[in-house]
Amino acid sequence: MWQEEDECLDFYGMLSLHRLFEVVAAQLTPSDVAVLSFLLDEALRGGDGDKDKDGEGSGAAPRGRGARRDPRDGLELLLELERRGLCHEGDLGQLRQLLRLVTRHDLLRCVSLKRPRPGE
């Protein structure tokens, strides 16, 4: 089944989301992954769901379904973004924003489900 999907995407000159993750992750450094992991965790802590009745953040790490250990590598980090609903085929904006924050503007051209044409 996956092979049929890959063949269809290839016919239209597109990548699957997970293939896009593999391409981007292969170019992330360990420090990029560490900073992105930190930013991801801070973004989750900053949400309204983590505030007490006085509006103060608890400062504690999120618990439950969204709480996970730090990713070991870039691919695991990107898959975690997908699991948390922050990145999907219809919206790659969060991933682009995170790459801008770690000044990896060189990777922005890779954040597209369309395959680059020869010479691009």
Biopython code that builds the backbone (N, CA, C, O; Angstrom):
import numpy as np
from Bio.PDB.StructureBuilder import StructureBuilder

atoms = [
    (1, "MET", "N", (0.819, -1.184, 0.000)),
    (1, "MET", "CA", (0.000, 0.000, 0.000)),
    (1, "MET", "C", (0.872, 1.260, 0.000)),
    (1, "MET", "O", (0.631, 2.179, -0.783)),
    (2, "TRP", "N", (1.895, 1.306, 0.887)),
    (2, "TRP", "CA", (2.757, 2.488, 0.939)),
    (2, "TRP", "C", (3.487, 2.692, -0.379)),
    (2, "TRP", "O", (3.732, 3.824, -0.797)),
    (3, "GLN", "N", (3.830, 1.585, -1.030)),
    (3, "GLN", "CA", (4.539, 1.681, -2.294)),
    (3, "GLN", "C", (3.658, 2.373, -3.330)),
    (3, "GLN", "O", (4.153, 3.179, -4.118)),
    (4, "GLU", "N", (2.363, 2.072, -3.341)),
    (4, "GLU", "CA", (1.449, 2.724, -4.277)),
    (4, "GLU", "C", (1.384, 4.229, -4.005)),
    (4, "GLU", "O", (1.380, 5.033, -4.938)),
    (5, "GLU", "N", (1.332, 4.600, -2.738)),
    (5, "GLU", "CA", (1.293, 6.022, -2.389)),
    (5, "GLU", "C", (2.586, 6.715, -2.822)),
    (5, "GLU", "O", (2.548, 7.804, -3.394)),
    (6, "ASP", "N", (3.719, 6.086, -2.550)),
    (6, "ASP", "CA", (5.007, 6.663, -2.949)),
    (6, "ASP", "C", (5.102, 6.816, -4.460)),
    (6, "ASP", "O", (5.603, 7.824, -4.959)),
    (7, "GLU", "N", (4.615, 5.807, -5.191)),
    (7, "GLU", "CA", (4.632, 5.889, -6.653)),
    (7, "GLU", "C", (3.748, 7.031, -7.155)),
    (7, "GLU", "O", (4.118, 7.740, -8.091)),
    (8, "CYS", "N", (2.605, 7.203, -6.549)),
    (8, "CYS", "CA", (1.692, 8.286, -6.928)),
    (8, "CYS", "C", (2.329, 9.642, -6.640)),
    (8, "CYS", "O", (2.307, 10.528, -7.494)),
    (9, "LEU", "N", (2.891, 9.810, -5.457)),
    (9, "LEU", "CA", (3.553, 11.069, -5.114)),
    (9, "LEU", "C", (4.719, 11.337, -6.050)),
    (9, "LEU", "O", (4.928, 12.474, -6.473)),
    (10, "ASP", "N", (5.478, 10.300, -6.375)),
    (10, "ASP", "CA", (6.605, 10.443, -7.283)),
    (10, "ASP", "C", (6.133, 10.885, -8.663)),
    (10, "ASP", "O", (6.769, 11.729, -9.294)),
    (11, "PHE", "N", (5.030, 10.327, -9.132)),
    (11, "PHE", "CA", (4.472, 10.696, -10.435)),
    (11, "PHE", "C", (4.171, 12.191, -10.493)),
    (11, "PHE", "O", (4.421, 12.837, -11.511)),
    (12, "TYR", "N", (3.643, 12.733, -9.420)),
    (12, "TYR", "CA", (3.296, 14.158, -9.374)),
    (12, "TYR", "C", (4.451, 15.038, -8.896)),
    (12, "TYR", "O", (4.276, 16.241, -8.699)),
    (13, "GLY", "N", (5.622, 14.445, -8.710)),
    (13, "GLY", "CA", (6.793, 15.221, -8.295)),
    (13, "GLY", "C", (6.709, 15.714, -6.867)),
    (13, "GLY", "O", (7.132, 16.830, -6.564)),
    (14, "MET", "N", (6.163, 14.884, -5.985)),
    (14, "MET", "CA", (5.990, 15.281, -4.589)),
    (14, "MET", "C", (6.676, 14.295, -3.663)),
    (14, "MET", "O", (7.013, 13.176, -4.052)),
    (15, "LEU", "N", (6.876, 14.736, -2.432)),
    (15, "LEU", "CA", (7.437, 13.912, -1.362)),
    (15, "LEU", "C", (6.363, 13.640, -0.326)),
    (15, "LEU", "O", (5.443, 14.440, -0.157)),
    (16, "SER", "N", (6.473, 12.524, 0.364)),
    (16, "SER", "CA", (5.608, 12.302, 1.518)),
    (16, "SER", "C", (6.141, 13.153, 2.669)),
    (16, "SER", "O", (7.297, 13.577, 2.653)),
    (17, "LEU", "N", (5.308, 13.396, 3.646)),
    (17, "LEU", "CA", (5.727, 14.184, 4.806)),
    (17, "LEU", "C", (6.909, 13.524, 5.505)),
    (17, "LEU", "O", (7.850, 14.205, 5.914)),
    (18, "HIS", "N", (6.865, 12.220, 5.643)),
    (18, "HIS", "CA", (7.953, 11.539, 6.351)),
    (18, "HIS", "C", (9.245, 11.561, 5.546)),
    (18, "HIS", "O", (10.328, 11.613, 6.129)),
    (19, "ARG", "N", (9.156, 11.524, 4.235)),
    (19, "ARG", "CA", (10.370, 11.650, 3.411)),
    (19, "ARG", "C", (10.933, 13.061, 3.556)),
    (19, "ARG", "O", (12.150, 13.234, 3.627)),
    (20, "LEU", "N", (10.067, 14.067, 3.600)),
    (20, "LEU", "CA", (10.500, 15.443, 3.845)),
    (20, "LEU", "C", (11.225, 15.529, 5.184)),
    (20, "LEU", "O", (12.269, 16.173, 5.285)),
    (21, "PHE", "N", (10.675, 14.880, 6.216)),
    (21, "PHE", "CA", (11.323, 14.859, 7.525)),
    (21, "PHE", "C", (12.717, 14.247, 7.437)),
    (21, "PHE", "O", (13.658, 14.758, 8.045)),
    (22, "GLU", "N", (12.855, 13.162, 6.690)),
    (22, "GLU", "CA", (14.161, 12.515, 6.549)),
    (22, "GLU", "C", (15.174, 13.453, 5.901)),
    (22, "GLU", "O", (16.326, 13.517, 6.328)),
    (23, "VAL", "N", (14.747, 14.178, 4.872)),
    (23, "VAL", "CA", (15.638, 15.100, 4.166)),
    (23, "VAL", "C", (16.087, 16.223, 5.097)),
    (23, "VAL", "O", (17.277, 16.530, 5.164)),
    (24, "VAL", "N", (15.152, 16.837, 5.813)),
    (24, "VAL", "CA", (15.484, 17.945, 6.708)),
    (24, "VAL", "C", (16.305, 17.447, 7.893)),
    (24, "VAL", "O", (17.303, 18.069, 8.259)),
    (25, "ALA", "N", (15.897, 16.339, 8.490)),
    (25, "ALA", "CA", (16.588, 15.809, 9.676)),
    (25, "ALA", "C", (18.043, 15.465, 9.384)),
    (25, "ALA", "O", (18.909, 15.635, 10.242)),
    (26, "ALA", "N", (18.309, 14.989, 8.191)),
    (26, "ALA", "CA", (19.676, 14.618, 7.833)),
    (26, "ALA", "C", (20.613, 15.828, 7.837)),
    (26, "ALA", "O", (21.833, 15.675, 7.904)),
    (27, "GLN", "N", (20.043, 17.016, 7.767)),
    (27, "GLN", "CA", (20.853, 18.229, 7.705)),
    (27, "GLN", "C", (20.872, 19.015, 9.011)),
    (27, "GLN", "O", (21.544, 20.043, 9.099)),
    (28, "LEU", "N", (20.148, 18.550, 10.026)),
    (28, "LEU", "CA", (20.148, 19.218, 11.322)),
    (28, "LEU", "C", (21.354, 18.757, 12.142)),
    (28, "LEU", "O", (21.687, 17.572, 12.166)),
    (29, "THR", "N", (21.992, 19.695, 12.799)),
    (29, "THR", "CA", (23.104, 19.363, 13.678)),
    (29, "THR", "C", (22.562, 18.965, 15.054)),
    (29, "THR", "O", (21.407, 19.259, 15.363)),
    (30, "PRO", "N", (23.365, 18.307, 15.878)),
    (30, "PRO", "CA", (22.916, 17.995, 17.235)),
    (30, "PRO", "C", (22.521, 19.248, 18.018)),
    (30, "PRO", "O", (21.580, 19.208, 18.811)),
    (31, "SER", "N", (23.239, 20.374, 17.801)),
    (31, "SER", "CA", (22.830, 21.588, 18.505)),
    (31, "SER", "C", (21.526, 22.139, 17.997)),
    (31, "SER", "O", (20.747, 22.692, 18.774)),
    (32, "ASP", "N", (21.260, 22.001, 16.685)),
    (32, "ASP", "CA", (19.950, 22.405, 16.143)),
    (32, "ASP", "C", (18.845, 21.613, 16.830)),
    (32, "ASP", "O", (17.828, 22.174, 17.238)),
    (33, "VAL", "N", (19.053, 20.306, 16.953)),
    (33, "VAL", "CA", (18.044, 19.440, 17.562)),
    (33, "VAL", "C", (17.832, 19.812, 19.026)),
    (33, "VAL", "O", (16.697, 19.834, 19.501)),
    (34, "ALA", "N", (18.910, 20.103, 19.740)),
    (34, "ALA", "CA", (18.787, 20.477, 21.152)),
    (34, "ALA", "C", (17.992, 21.770, 21.303)),
    (34, "ALA", "O", (17.115, 21.862, 22.162)),
    (35, "VAL", "N", (18.291, 22.767, 20.476)),
    (35, "VAL", "CA", (17.573, 24.049, 20.560)),
    (35, "VAL", "C", (16.117, 23.872, 20.144)),
    (35, "VAL", "O", (15.222, 24.415, 20.791)),
    (36, "LEU", "N", (15.871, 23.124, 19.079)),
    (36, "LEU", "CA", (14.500, 22.897, 18.627)),
    (36, "LEU", "C", (13.693, 22.134, 19.675)),
    (36, "LEU", "O", (12.515, 22.427, 19.881)),
    (37, "SER", "N", (14.312, 21.165, 20.333)),
    (37, "SER", "CA", (13.629, 20.424, 21.404)),
    (37, "SER", "C", (13.247, 21.355, 22.537)),
    (37, "SER", "O", (12.137, 21.284, 23.064)),
    (38, "PHE", "N", (14.171, 22.231, 22.910)),
    (38, "PHE", "CA", (13.905, 23.201, 23.969)),
    (38, "PHE", "C", (12.750, 24.127, 23.573)),
    (38, "PHE", "O", (11.835, 24.356, 24.364)),
    (39, "LEU", "N", (12.799, 24.653, 22.355)),
    (39, "LEU", "CA", (11.745, 25.556, 21.883)),
    (39, "LEU", "C", (10.388, 24.864, 21.850)),
    (39, "LEU", "O", (9.368, 25.456, 22.204)),
    (40, "LEU", "N", (10.388, 23.622, 21.426)),
    (40, "LEU", "CA", (9.139, 22.861, 21.380)),
    (40, "LEU", "C", (8.552, 22.690, 22.776)),
    (40, "LEU", "O", (7.353, 22.885, 22.976)),
    (41, "ASP", "N", (9.387, 22.329, 23.731)),
    (41, "ASP", "CA", (8.908, 22.163, 25.105)),
    (41, "ASP", "C", (8.452, 23.489, 25.704)),
    (41, "ASP", "O", (7.446, 23.533, 26.412)),
    (42, "GLU", "N", (9.178, 24.567, 25.430)),
    (42, "GLU", "CA", (8.779, 25.880, 25.946)),
    (42, "GLU", "C", (7.458, 26.341, 25.340)),
    (42, "GLU", "O", (6.637, 26.947, 26.028)),
    (43, "ALA", "N", (7.251, 26.057, 24.061)),
    (43, "ALA", "CA", (5.997, 26.437, 23.409)),
    (43, "ALA", "C", (4.819, 25.728, 24.072)),
    (43, "ALA", "O", (3.752, 26.318, 24.244)),
    (44, "LEU", "N", (5.010, 24.478, 24.439)),
    (44, "LEU", "CA", (3.935, 23.744, 25.106)),
    (44, "LEU", "C", (3.691, 24.258, 26.513)),
    (44, "LEU", "O", (2.546, 24.302, 26.964)),
    (45, "ARG", "N", (4.745, 24.647, 27.213)),
    (45, "ARG", "CA", (4.593, 25.186, 28.571)),
    (45, "ARG", "C", (3.903, 26.533, 28.562)),
    (45, "ARG", "O", (3.226, 26.891, 29.526)),
    (46, "GLY", "N", (4.066, 27.285, 27.487)),
    (46, "GLY", "CA", (3.499, 28.628, 27.414)),
    (46, "GLY", "C", (2.015, 28.657, 27.138)),
    (46, "GLY", "O", (1.403, 29.725, 27.171)),
    (47, "GLY", "N", (1.417, 27.499, 26.865)),
    (47, "GLY", "CA", (-0.013, 27.452, 26.552)),
    (47, "GLY", "C", (-0.867, 27.702, 27.779)),
    (47, "GLY", "O", (-0.394, 27.558, 28.907)),
    (48, "ASP", "N", (-2.109, 28.073, 27.573)),
    (48, "ASP", "CA", (-3.034, 28.367, 28.663)),
    (48, "ASP", "C", (-3.334, 27.142, 29.518)),
    (48, "ASP", "O", (-3.688, 27.282, 30.688)),
    (49, "GLY", "N", (-3.200, 25.952, 28.957)),
    (49, "GLY", "CA", (-3.509, 24.740, 29.702)),
    (49, "GLY", "C", (-2.574, 24.487, 30.857)),
    (49, "GLY", "O", (-2.873, 23.645, 31.703)),
    (50, "ASP", "N", (-1.441, 25.187, 30.931)),
    (50, "ASP", "CA", (-0.455, 24.944, 31.970)),
    (50, "ASP", "C", (-0.482, 26.039, 33.036)),
    (50, "ASP", "O", (0.416, 26.093, 33.876)),
    (51, "LYS", "N", (-1.488, 26.907, 33.021)),
    (51, "LYS", "CA", (-1.544, 28.011, 33.985)),
    (51, "LYS", "C", (-2.471, 27.656, 35.136)),
    (51, "LYS", "O", (-3.479, 26.970, 34.965)),
    (52, "ASP", "N", (-2.098, 28.147, 36.320)),
    (52, "ASP", "CA", (-2.956, 27.902, 37.464)),
    (52, "ASP", "C", (-4.048, 28.972, 37.534)),
    (52, "ASP", "O", (-4.170, 29.782, 36.614)),
    (53, "LYS", "N", (-4.848, 28.990, 38.615)),
    (53, "LYS", "CA", (-5.996, 29.896, 38.699)),
    (53, "LYS", "C", (-5.596, 31.365, 38.727)),
    (53, "LYS", "O", (-6.416, 32.212, 38.372)),
    (54, "ASP", "N", (-4.376, 31.709, 39.130)),
    (54, "ASP", "CA", (-3.916, 33.094, 39.150)),
    (54, "ASP", "C", (-3.325, 33.523, 37.807)),
    (54, "ASP", "O", (-2.877, 34.661, 37.662)),
    (55, "GLY", "N", (-3.322, 32.617, 36.825)),
    (55, "GLY", "CA", (-2.773, 32.938, 35.517)),
    (55, "GLY", "C", (-1.275, 32.745, 35.443)),
    (55, "GLY", "O", (-0.652, 33.093, 34.439)),
    (56, "GLU", "N", (-0.692, 32.197, 36.490)),
    (56, "GLU", "CA", (0.749, 31.967, 36.508)),
    (56, "GLU", "C", (1.059, 30.592, 35.944)),
    (56, "GLU", "O", (0.334, 29.631, 36.199)),
    (57, "GLY", "N", (2.122, 30.502, 35.186)),
    (57, "GLY", "CA", (2.578, 29.204, 34.684)),
    (57, "GLY", "C", (3.156, 28.403, 35.826)),
    (57, "GLY", "O", (3.789, 28.963, 36.721)),
    (58, "SER", "N", (2.951, 27.118, 35.807)),
    (58, "SER", "CA", (3.450, 26.280, 36.893)),
    (58, "SER", "C", (4.953, 26.052, 36.790)),
    (58, "SER", "O", (5.610, 25.737, 37.783)),
    (59, "GLY", "N", (5.500, 26.215, 35.569)),
    (59, "GLY", "CA", (6.919, 25.980, 35.387)),
    (59, "GLY", "C", (7.264, 24.507, 35.273)),
    (59, "GLY", "O", (8.398, 24.148, 34.958)),
    (60, "ALA", "N", (6.282, 23.658, 35.530)),
    (60, "ALA", "CA", (6.531, 22.221, 35.446)),
    (60, "ALA", "C", (6.396, 21.755, 34.001)),
    (60, "ALA", "O", (5.671, 22.349, 33.203)),
    (61, "ALA", "N", (7.092, 20.704, 33.693)),
    (61, "ALA", "CA", (6.989, 20.128, 32.353)),
    (61, "ALA", "C", (5.593, 19.564, 32.157)),
    (61, "ALA", "O", (4.982, 19.083, 33.111)),
    (62, "PRO", "N", (5.081, 19.616, 30.941)),
    (62, "PRO", "CA", (3.749, 19.069, 30.699)),
    (62, "PRO", "C", (3.721, 17.572, 30.972)),
    (62, "PRO", "O", (4.711, 16.872, 30.757)),
    (63, "ARG", "N", (2.596, 17.098, 31.441)),
    (63, "ARG", "CA", (2.447, 15.685, 31.766)),
    (63, "ARG", "C", (1.371, 15.077, 30.882)),
    (63, "ARG", "O", (0.603, 15.785, 30.231)),
    (64, "GLY", "N", (1.332, 13.761, 30.872)),
    (64, "GLY", "CA", (0.291, 13.071, 30.123)),
    (64, "GLY", "C", (0.719, 12.771, 28.703)),
    (64, "GLY", "O", (1.900, 12.567, 28.425)),
    (65, "ARG", "N", (-0.260, 12.747, 27.803)),
    (65, "ARG", "CA", (-0.030, 12.327, 26.428)),
    (65, "ARG", "C", (1.007, 13.177, 25.713)),
    (65, "ARG", "O", (1.792, 12.639, 24.933)),
    (66, "GLY", "N", (1.040, 14.503, 25.952)),
    (66, "GLY", "CA", (1.967, 15.382, 25.256)),
    (66, "GLY", "C", (3.377, 15.357, 25.811)),
    (66, "GLY", "O", (4.305, 15.822, 25.150)),
    (67, "ALA", "N", (3.559, 14.826, 27.013)),
    (67, "ALA", "CA", (4.893, 14.829, 27.629)),
    (67, "ALA", "C", (5.705, 13.650, 27.109)),
    (67, "ALA", "O", (5.276, 12.498, 27.179)),
    (68, "ARG", "N", (6.859, 13.959, 26.598)),
    (68, "ARG", "CA", (7.742, 12.926, 26.072)),
    (68, "ARG", "C", (9.165, 13.306, 26.422)),
    (68, "ARG", "O", (9.447, 14.455, 26.763)),
    (69, "ARG", "N", (10.049, 12.347, 26.336)),
    (69, "ARG", "CA", (11.462, 12.637, 26.572)),
    (69, "ARG", "C", (12.008, 13.413, 25.383)),
    (69, "ARG", "O", (11.389, 13.452, 24.319)),
    (70, "ASP", "N", (13.161, 14.025, 25.568)),
    (70, "ASP", "CA", (13.773, 14.780, 24.480)),
    (70, "ASP", "C", (14.135, 13.853, 23.326)),
    (70, "ASP", "O", (14.658, 12.760, 23.541)),
    (71, "PRO", "N", (13.856, 14.290, 22.108)),
    (71, "PRO", "CA", (14.238, 13.477, 20.953)),
    (71, "PRO", "C", (15.751, 13.300, 20.887)),
    (71, "PRO", "O", (16.509, 14.190, 21.274)),
    (72, "ARG", "N", (16.180, 12.140, 20.392)),
    (72, "ARG", "CA", (17.605, 11.853, 20.279)),
    (72, "ARG", "C", (18.192, 12.393, 18.992)),
    (72, "ARG", "O", (19.385, 12.691, 18.935)),
    (73, "ASP", "N", (17.382, 12.524, 17.963)),
    (73, "ASP", "CA", (17.906, 12.992, 16.691)),
    (73, "ASP", "C", (16.859, 13.842, 15.967)),
    (73, "ASP", "O", (15.728, 13.993, 16.428)),
    (74, "GLY", "N", (17.266, 14.385, 14.831)),
    (74, "GLY", "CA", (16.393, 15.289, 14.094)),
    (74, "GLY", "C", (15.118, 14.635, 13.609)),
    (74, "GLY", "O", (14.048, 15.239, 13.675)),
    (75, "LEU", "N", (15.215, 13.418, 13.126)),
    (75, "LEU", "CA", (14.017, 12.734, 12.622)),
    (75, "LEU", "C", (13.011, 12.507, 13.742)),
    (75, "LEU", "O", (11.812, 12.718, 13.564)),
    (76, "GLU", "N", (13.506, 12.080, 14.885)),
    (76, "GLU", "CA", (12.610, 11.858, 16.027)),
    (76, "GLU", "C", (11.943, 13.171, 16.451)),
    (76, "GLU", "O", (10.767, 13.180, 16.813)),
    (77, "LEU", "N", (12.685, 14.271, 16.406)),
    (77, "LEU", "CA", (12.124, 15.581, 16.737)),
    (77, "LEU", "C", (10.998, 15.948, 15.769)),
    (77, "LEU", "O", (9.935, 16.398, 16.198)),
    (78, "LEU", "N", (11.224, 15.762, 14.484)),
    (78, "LEU", "CA", (10.214, 16.113, 13.489)),
    (78, "LEU", "C", (8.985, 15.215, 13.606)),
    (78, "LEU", "O", (7.858, 15.678, 13.431)),
    (79, "LEU", "N", (9.198, 13.945, 13.899)),
    (79, "LEU", "CA", (8.063, 13.054, 14.117)),
    (79, "LEU", "C", (7.280, 13.456, 15.369)),
    (79, "LEU", "O", (6.059, 13.308, 15.421)),
    (80, "GLU", "N", (7.991, 13.962, 16.365)),
    (80, "GLU", "CA", (7.330, 14.459, 17.576)),
    (80, "GLU", "C", (6.468, 15.686, 17.254)),
    (80, "GLU", "O", (5.372, 15.835, 17.794)),
    (81, "LEU", "N", (6.961, 16.558, 16.380)),
    (81, "LEU", "CA", (6.146, 17.699, 15.933)),
    (81, "LEU", "C", (4.841, 17.211, 15.317)),
    (81, "LEU", "O", (3.770, 17.757, 15.582)),
    (82, "GLU", "N", (4.948, 16.184, 14.500)),
    (82, "GLU", "CA", (3.747, 15.627, 13.866)),
    (82, "GLU", "C", (2.818, 15.018, 14.914)),
    (82, "GLU", "O", (1.609, 15.242, 14.871)),
    (83, "ARG", "N", (3.370, 14.251, 15.852)),
    (83, "ARG", "CA", (2.548, 13.619, 16.898)),
    (83, "ARG", "C", (1.796, 14.653, 17.717)),
    (83, "ARG", "O", (0.658, 14.424, 18.128)),
    (84, "ARG", "N", (2.430, 15.784, 17.950)),
    (84, "ARG", "CA", (1.801, 16.838, 18.753)),
    (84, "ARG", "C", (0.846, 17.700, 17.927)),
    (84, "ARG", "O", (0.243, 18.634, 18.454)),
    (85, "GLY", "N", (0.709, 17.392, 16.648)),
    (85, "GLY", "CA", (-0.225, 18.125, 15.800)),
    (85, "GLY", "C", (0.298, 19.475, 15.344)),
    (85, "GLY", "O", (-0.480, 20.316, 14.894)),
    (86, "LEU", "N", (1.603, 19.700, 15.453)),
    (86, "LEU", "CA", (2.187, 20.987, 15.092)),
    (86, "LEU", "C", (2.699, 21.026, 13.659)),
    (86, "LEU", "O", (3.096, 22.086, 13.174)),
    (87, "CYS", "N", (2.694, 19.897, 12.983)),
    (87, "CYS", "CA", (3.182, 19.840, 11.611)),
    (87, "CYS", "C", (2.449, 18.711, 10.899)),
    (87, "CYS", "O", (2.423, 17.578, 11.378)),
    (88, "HIS", "N", (1.861, 19.025, 9.763)),
    (88, "HIS", "CA", (1.206, 17.996, 8.957)),
    (88, "HIS", "C", (1.253, 18.421, 7.501)),
    (88, "HIS", "O", (1.675, 19.534, 7.185)),
    (89, "GLU", "N", (0.822, 17.537, 6.618)),
    (89, "GLU", "CA", (0.944, 17.797, 5.184)),
    (89, "GLU", "C", (0.258, 19.087, 4.762)),
    (89, "GLU", "O", (0.690, 19.726, 3.803)),
    (90, "GLY", "N", (-0.789, 19.476, 5.449)),
    (90, "GLY", "CA", (-1.515, 20.688, 5.090)),
    (90, "GLY", "C", (-0.949, 21.961, 5.695)),
    (90, "GLY", "O", (-1.348, 23.058, 5.305)),
    (91, "ASP", "N", (-0.021, 21.832, 6.646)),
    (91, "ASP", "CA", (0.527, 23.014, 7.311)),
    (91, "ASP", "C", (1.955, 22.755, 7.771)),
    (91, "ASP", "O", (2.190, 22.085, 8.777)),
    (92, "LEU", "N", (2.901, 23.299, 7.015)),
    (92, "LEU", "CA", (4.319, 23.167, 7.357)),
    (92, "LEU", "C", (4.857, 24.454, 7.986)),
    (92, "LEU", "O", (6.063, 24.589, 8.191)),
    (93, "GLY", "N", (3.971, 25.390, 8.289)),
    (93, "GLY", "CA", (4.373, 26.693, 8.814)),
    (93, "GLY", "C", (5.138, 26.632, 10.118)),
    (93, "GLY", "O", (6.110, 27.365, 10.300)),
    (94, "GLN", "N", (4.716, 25.771, 11.029)),
    (94, "GLN", "CA", (5.400, 25.662, 12.329)),
    (94, "GLN", "C", (6.840, 25.192, 12.139)),
    (94, "GLN", "O", (7.755, 25.687, 12.797)),
    (95, "LEU", "N", (7.031, 24.236, 11.239)),
    (95, "LEU", "CA", (8.384, 23.747, 10.955)),
    (95, "LEU", "C", (9.235, 24.862, 10.354)),
    (95, "LEU", "O", (10.393, 25.029, 10.736)),
    (96, "ARG", "N", (8.679, 25.619, 9.427)),
    (96, "ARG", "CA", (9.416, 26.749, 8.842)),
    (96, "ARG", "C", (9.790, 27.770, 9.913)),
    (96, "ARG", "O", (10.910, 28.281, 9.930)),
    (97, "GLN", "N", (8.849, 28.062, 10.800)),
    (97, "GLN", "CA", (9.112, 29.036, 11.867)),
    (97, "GLN", "C", (10.234, 28.553, 12.788)),
    (97, "GLN", "O", (11.103, 29.337, 13.168)),
    (98, "LEU", "N", (10.220, 27.285, 13.142)),
    (98, "LEU", "CA", (11.275, 26.748, 14.005)),
    (98, "LEU", "C", (12.640, 26.811, 13.321)),
    (98, "LEU", "O", (13.641, 27.126, 13.965)),
    (99, "LEU", "N", (12.688, 26.517, 12.030)),
    (99, "LEU", "CA", (13.960, 26.595, 11.308)),
    (99, "LEU", "C", (14.472, 28.031, 11.239)),
    (99, "LEU", "O", (15.678, 28.268, 11.297)),
    (100, "ARG", "N", (13.556, 28.984, 11.115)),
    (100, "ARG", "CA", (13.977, 30.394, 11.130)),
    (100, "ARG", "C", (14.544, 30.777, 12.489)),
    (100, "ARG", "O", (15.527, 31.513, 12.569)),
    (101, "LEU", "N", (13.926, 30.282, 13.560)),
    (101, "LEU", "CA", (14.388, 30.610, 14.912)),
    (101, "LEU", "C", (15.799, 30.110, 15.184)),
    (101, "LEU", "O", (16.550, 30.746, 15.922)),
    (102, "VAL", "N", (16.165, 28.983, 14.598)),
    (102, "VAL", "CA", (17.525, 28.462, 14.793)),
    (102, "VAL", "C", (18.434, 28.876, 13.635)),
    (102, "VAL", "O", (19.504, 28.304, 13.433)),
    (103, "THR", "N", (17.992, 29.869, 12.890)),
    (103, "THR", "CA", (18.725, 30.444, 11.736)),
    (103, "THR", "C", (19.208, 29.390, 10.747)),
    (103, "THR", "O", (20.341, 29.450, 10.268)),
    (104, "ARG", "N", (18.350, 28.436, 10.448)),
    (104, "ARG", "CA", (18.633, 27.444, 9.419)),
    (104, "ARG", "C", (17.819, 27.786, 8.176)),
    (104, "ARG", "O", (17.058, 26.964, 7.664)),
    (105, "HIS", "N", (17.999, 29.022, 7.702)),
    (105, "HIS", "CA", (17.290, 29.495, 6.516)),
    (105, "HIS", "C", (17.626, 28.654, 5.292)),
    (105, "HIS", "O", (16.828, 28.564, 4.359)),
    (106, "ASP", "N", (18.813, 28.035, 5.294)),
    (106, "ASP", "CA", (19.218, 27.181, 4.179)),
    (106, "ASP", "C", (18.295, 25.978, 4.017)),
    (106, "ASP", "O", (18.202, 25.418, 2.925)),
    (107, "LEU", "N", (17.614, 25.575, 5.082)),
    (107, "LEU", "CA", (16.729, 24.418, 5.010)),
    (107, "LEU", "C", (15.297, 24.781, 4.616)),
    (107, "LEU", "O", (14.490, 23.895, 4.333)),
    (108, "LEU", "N", (14.979, 26.065, 4.596)),
    (108, "LEU", "CA", (13.612, 26.471, 4.274)),
    (108, "LEU", "C", (13.189, 25.999, 2.885)),
    (108, "LEU", "O", (12.028, 25.652, 2.666)),
    (109, "ARG", "N", (14.136, 25.988, 1.952)),
    (109, "ARG", "CA", (13.797, 25.542, 0.594)),
    (109, "ARG", "C", (13.422, 24.067, 0.569)),
    (109, "ARG", "O", (12.735, 23.619, -0.349)),
    (110, "CYS", "N", (13.863, 23.311, 1.562)),
    (110, "CYS", "CA", (13.550, 21.877, 1.637)),
    (110, "CYS", "C", (12.163, 21.618, 2.214)),
    (110, "CYS", "O", (11.624, 20.523, 2.057)),
    (111, "VAL", "N", (11.583, 22.607, 2.875)),
    (111, "VAL", "CA", (10.307, 22.411, 3.564)),
    (111, "VAL", "C", (9.157, 22.641, 2.577)),
    (111, "VAL", "O", (8.441, 23.640, 2.630)),
    (112, "SER", "N", (9.024, 21.693, 1.702)),
    (112, "SER", "CA", (7.968, 21.691, 0.703)),
    (112, "SER", "C", (7.724, 20.249, 0.305)),
    (112, "SER", "O", (8.658, 19.450, 0.237)),
    (113, "LEU", "N", (6.482, 19.917, 0.045)),
    (113, "LEU", "CA", (6.185, 18.556, -0.374)),
    (113, "LEU", "C", (6.454, 18.372, -1.867)),
    (113, "LEU", "O", (6.386, 17.254, -2.378)),
    (114, "LYS", "N", (6.758, 19.464, -2.563)),
    (114, "LYS", "CA", (7.099, 19.364, -3.978)),
    (114, "LYS", "C", (8.581, 19.068, -4.107)),
    (114, "LYS", "O", (9.403, 19.642, -3.393)),
    (115, "ARG", "N", (8.915, 18.179, -5.010)),
    (115, "ARG", "CA", (10.320, 17.863, -5.257)),
    (115, "ARG", "C", (10.968, 19.029, -5.986)),
    (115, "ARG", "O", (10.349, 19.628, -6.866)),
    (116, "PRO", "N", (12.214, 19.362, -5.632)),
    (116, "PRO", "CA", (12.884, 20.436, -6.380)),
    (116, "PRO", "C", (13.151, 19.995, -7.812)),
    (116, "PRO", "O", (13.493, 18.841, -8.069)),
    (117, "ARG", "N", (12.993, 20.919, -8.725)),
    (117, "ARG", "CA", (13.283, 20.637, -10.130)),
    (117, "ARG", "C", (14.779, 20.707, -10.345)),
    (117, "ARG", "O", (15.480, 21.407, -9.615)),
    (118, "PRO", "N", (15.278, 19.984, -11.344)),
    (118, "PRO", "CA", (16.722, 20.060, -11.615)),
    (118, "PRO", "C", (17.162, 21.509, -11.858)),
    (118, "PRO", "O", (16.516, 22.257, -12.591)),
    (119, "GLY", "N", (18.260, 21.873, -11.233)),
    (119, "GLY", "CA", (18.785, 23.229, -11.374)),
    (119, "GLY", "C", (18.297, 24.190, -10.325)),
    (119, "GLY", "O", (18.739, 25.339, -10.299)),
    (120, "GLU", "N", (17.381, 23.757, -9.439)),
    (120, "GLU", "CA", (16.890, 24.655, -8.374)),
    (120, "GLU", "C", (17.781, 24.554, -7.167)),
    (120, "GLU", "O", (17.541, 25.228, -6.165)),
]
sb = StructureBuilder()
sb.init_structure("model")
sb.init_model(0)
sb.init_chain("A")
sb.init_seg("    ")
for serial, (resi, resn, name, xyz) in enumerate(atoms, 1):
    if name == "N":
        sb.init_residue(resn, " ", resi, " ")
    sb.init_atom(name, np.array(xyz, "f"), 0.0, 1.0, " ", f" {name:<3s}", serial, name[0])
structure = sb.get_structure()
